Amino acid sequence: MDSTNNTITSDRLKEKENKLVVSYKTLRNLIGYLGRMLPIVLILTTRTAPSDKNIESSFSDYYYTSSGDILVAFLCILGAFLFIYKGYNKKENILSTIAGICGIFAAFSPTAAEDLRQSFSVHTPLPEVPRIFGFERHKIVAGLFFII
């Protein structure tokens, strides 16, 4: 019984000192680090055939490479972090929520496969994808994600 009381006291002390919670500064840093790491990780982890180009022309093109799942994971993690992040004012909260939703939506809305490298890809190329106002849904949500 004594150890239970010590644990409860220890936990309350950690809560008081805020050691059990990830701070918003840490969350902001994680979002920034992940965003900076994304292109590097995609370039370094993509297996290529000798006939393939070394670097894709956009992040979206990596979906159809061997790093497609890494791209989806990064976008989902970034989207989730942005969605749960609460900023300093209402405008920042709204924008981060929209960016988070767009990031997750972009992860699960692949771009059309037009002359994309498909070496070692686990994803099936899609010649036709959903469109909104004549534009690919992926390009709209991915654009909003990176702009916001």
DRENDO-1510 file (C-alpha; in Angstrom, 1 decimal, always signed):
<recs>
REC; n; res; u; v; w
REC; 1; MET; +0.0; +0.0; +0.0 .
REC; 2; ASP; +2.9; +2.3; +0.7 .
REC; 3; SER; +4.3; +2.0; -2.8 .
REC; 4; THR; +0.9; +2.9; -4.3 .
REC; 5; ASN; +0.9; +6.1; -2.3 .
REC; 6; ASN; +4.4; +6.9; -3.4 .
REC; 7; THR; +3.5; +6.3; -7.0 .
REC; 8; ILE; +0.4; +8.6; -6.8 .
REC; 9; THR; +2.5; +11.3; -5.1 .
REC; 10; SER; +5.2; +10.9; -7.8 .
REC; 11; ASP; +2.6; +11.1; -10.6 .
REC; 12; ARG; +1.0; +14.2; -9.1 .
REC; 13; LEU; +4.4; +15.8; -8.9 .
REC; 14; LYS; +5.1; +15.0; -12.5 .
REC; 15; GLU; +1.7; +16.4; -13.5 .
REC; 16; LYS; +2.4; +19.6; -11.5 .
REC; 17; GLU; +5.8; +20.0; -13.2 .
REC; 18; ASN; +4.2; +19.1; -16.6 .
REC; 19; LYS; +6.6; +16.2; -17.2 .
REC; 20; LEU; +3.8; +13.8; -18.4 .
REC; 21; VAL; +2.6; +16.0; -21.3 .
REC; 22; VAL; +4.3; +16.8; -24.6 .
REC; 23; SER; +4.5; +20.6; -24.8 .
REC; 24; TYR; +3.2; +22.5; -27.7 .
REC; 25; LYS; +6.7; +23.7; -28.4 .
REC; 26; THR; +7.8; +20.1; -28.7 .
REC; 27; LEU; +4.8; +19.4; -31.0 .
REC; 28; ARG; +5.7; +22.4; -33.2 .
REC; 29; ASN; +9.3; +21.2; -33.4 .
REC; 30; LEU; +8.3; +17.7; -34.3 .
REC; 31; ILE; +6.1; +19.0; -37.1 .
REC; 32; GLY; +9.0; +21.1; -38.4 .
REC; 33; TYR; +11.5; +18.3; -38.2 .
REC; 34; LEU; +9.3; +15.8; -39.9 .
REC; 35; GLY; +8.5; +18.3; -42.7 .
REC; 36; ARG; +12.2; +18.9; -43.2 .
REC; 37; MET; +13.1; +15.2; -43.1 .
REC; 38; LEU; +10.4; +14.2; -45.6 .
REC; 39; PRO; +12.3; +14.9; -48.8 .
REC; 40; ILE; +15.6; +13.6; -47.5 .
REC; 41; VAL; +14.0; +10.3; -46.3 .
REC; 42; LEU; +12.1; +9.9; -49.6 .
REC; 43; ILE; +15.3; +10.4; -51.6 .
REC; 44; LEU; +17.4; +8.1; -49.5 .
REC; 45; THR; +14.9; +5.3; -49.2 .
REC; 46; THR; +13.6; +5.0; -52.7 .
REC; 47; ARG; +15.0; +2.0; -54.6 .
REC; 48; THR; +15.7; +2.7; -58.2 .
REC; 49; ALA; +16.4; +0.8; -61.3 .
REC; 50; PRO; +19.3; +1.9; -63.5 .
REC; 51; SER; +16.9; +3.5; -66.0 .
REC; 52; ASP; +15.1; +5.5; -63.4 .
REC; 53; LYS; +15.7; +9.2; -62.5 .
REC; 54; ASN; +17.2; +9.8; -59.1 .
REC; 55; ILE; +14.8; +12.4; -57.7 .
REC; 56; GLU; +11.1; +12.7; -58.5 .
REC; 57; SER; +9.7; +16.0; -59.6 .
REC; 58; SER; +7.2; +16.3; -56.7 .
REC; 59; PHE; +6.5; +14.7; -53.4 .
REC; 60; SER; +3.3; +13.2; -54.8 .
REC; 61; ASP; +5.3; +11.2; -57.4 .
REC; 62; TYR; +7.0; +9.2; -54.6 .
REC; 63; TYR; +3.7; +7.5; -54.0 .
REC; 64; TYR; +4.4; +5.2; -57.0 .
REC; 65; THR; +7.9; +4.4; -55.9 .
REC; 66; SER; +9.2; +1.9; -53.3 .
REC; 67; SER; +8.9; +4.8; -50.7 .
REC; 68; GLY; +5.1; +5.2; -51.3 .
REC; 69; ASP; +4.2; +3.9; -47.9 .
REC; 70; ILE; +6.8; +6.1; -46.2 .
REC; 71; LEU; +5.2; +9.1; -47.9 .
REC; 72; VAL; +1.7; +8.1; -46.7 .
REC; 73; ALA; +3.0; +7.5; -43.1 .
REC; 74; PHE; +4.7; +10.9; -43.0 .
REC; 75; LEU; +1.7; +12.7; -44.3 .
REC; 76; CYS; -0.6; +10.9; -41.8 .
REC; 77; ILE; +1.7; +11.7; -38.9 .
REC; 78; LEU; +2.1; +15.3; -39.9 .
REC; 79; GLY; -1.7; +15.6; -40.5 .
REC; 80; ALA; -2.4; +14.1; -37.1 .
REC; 81; PHE; +0.1; +16.4; -35.4 .
REC; 82; LEU; -1.4; +19.5; -37.1 .
REC; 83; PHE; -4.9; +18.4; -36.4 .
REC; 84; ILE; -4.3; +18.1; -32.6 .
REC; 85; TYR; -2.1; +21.1; -32.4 .
REC; 86; LYS; -3.7; +24.2; -30.8 .
REC; 87; GLY; -2.0; +27.4; -31.5 .
REC; 88; TYR; -1.9; +30.8; -29.9 .
REC; 89; ASN; -5.1; +32.1; -31.5 .
REC; 90; LYS; -8.3; +30.9; -33.2 .
REC; 91; LYS; -7.0; +31.6; -36.7 .
REC; 92; GLU; -3.9; +29.4; -36.1 .
REC; 93; ASN; -6.1; +26.7; -34.7 .
REC; 94; ILE; -8.4; +26.7; -37.8 .
REC; 95; LEU; -5.5; +26.8; -40.2 .
REC; 96; SER; -3.6; +23.9; -38.5 .
REC; 97; THR; -6.8; +21.8; -38.4 .
REC; 98; ILE; -7.5; +22.4; -42.1 .
REC; 99; ALA; -3.8; +21.6; -42.9 .
REC; 100; GLY; -4.0; +18.4; -40.8 .
REC; 101; ILE; -7.1; +17.2; -42.6 .
REC; 102; CYS; -5.6; +18.1; -46.0 .
REC; 103; GLY; -2.4; +16.2; -45.1 .
REC; 104; ILE; -4.3; +13.0; -44.2 .
REC; 105; PHE; -6.6; +13.4; -47.2 .
REC; 106; ALA; -3.6; +13.9; -49.5 .
REC; 107; ALA; -2.1; +10.7; -48.2 .
REC; 108; PHE; -5.1; +8.7; -49.2 .
REC; 109; SER; -5.8; +10.5; -52.5 .
REC; 110; PRO; -3.0; +9.4; -54.9 .
REC; 111; THR; -2.2; +11.5; -58.0 .
REC; 112; ALA; -2.8; +10.1; -61.5 .
REC; 113; ALA; -0.1; +8.0; -62.9 .
REC; 114; GLU; +1.2; +9.8; -65.9 .
REC; 115; ASP; +4.8; +8.8; -66.9 .
REC; 116; LEU; +5.7; +8.1; -63.3 .
REC; 117; ARG; +8.4; +5.8; -62.3 .
REC; 118; GLN; +6.9; +2.6; -61.0 .
REC; 119; SER; +10.0; +0.6; -60.2 .
REC; 120; PHE; +9.6; -1.5; -57.1 .
REC; 121; SER; +6.3; +0.1; -56.3 .
REC; 122; VAL; +3.7; -1.6; -54.2 .
REC; 123; HIS; +1.0; +0.7; -55.4 .
REC; 124; THR; -1.1; +0.1; -58.5 .
REC; 125; PRO; -1.0; +3.1; -60.9 .
REC; 126; LEU; -4.3; +4.9; -61.3 .
REC; 127; PRO; -4.9; +6.4; -64.8 .
REC; 128; GLU; -8.0; +8.2; -63.5 .
REC; 129; VAL; -8.5; +9.7; -60.1 .
REC; 130; PRO; -11.3; +11.7; -58.5 .
REC; 131; ARG; -11.6; +15.3; -59.6 .
REC; 132; ILE; -13.0; +18.5; -58.0 .
REC; 133; PHE; -13.9; +21.3; -60.4 .
REC; 134; GLY; -11.7; +19.6; -63.0 .
REC; 135; PHE; -8.6; +19.4; -60.9 .
REC; 136; GLU; -7.3; +16.3; -59.3 .
REC; 137; ARG; -8.5; +16.0; -55.7 .
REC; 138; HIS; -5.0; +15.1; -54.6 .
REC; 139; LYS; -3.5; +18.3; -56.1 .
REC; 140; ILE; -6.1; +20.5; -54.3 .
REC; 141; VAL; -5.6; +19.0; -50.8 .
REC; 142; ALA; -1.8; +18.5; -51.2 .
REC; 143; GLY; -1.5; +22.2; -52.4 .
REC; 144; LEU; -3.6; +23.4; -49.4 .
REC; 145; PHE; -1.6; +21.2; -47.0 .
REC; 146; PHE; +1.8; +22.7; -48.1 .
REC; 147; ILE; +0.5; +26.3; -48.5 .
REC; 148; ILE; -1.1; +26.4; -45.1 .
</recs>
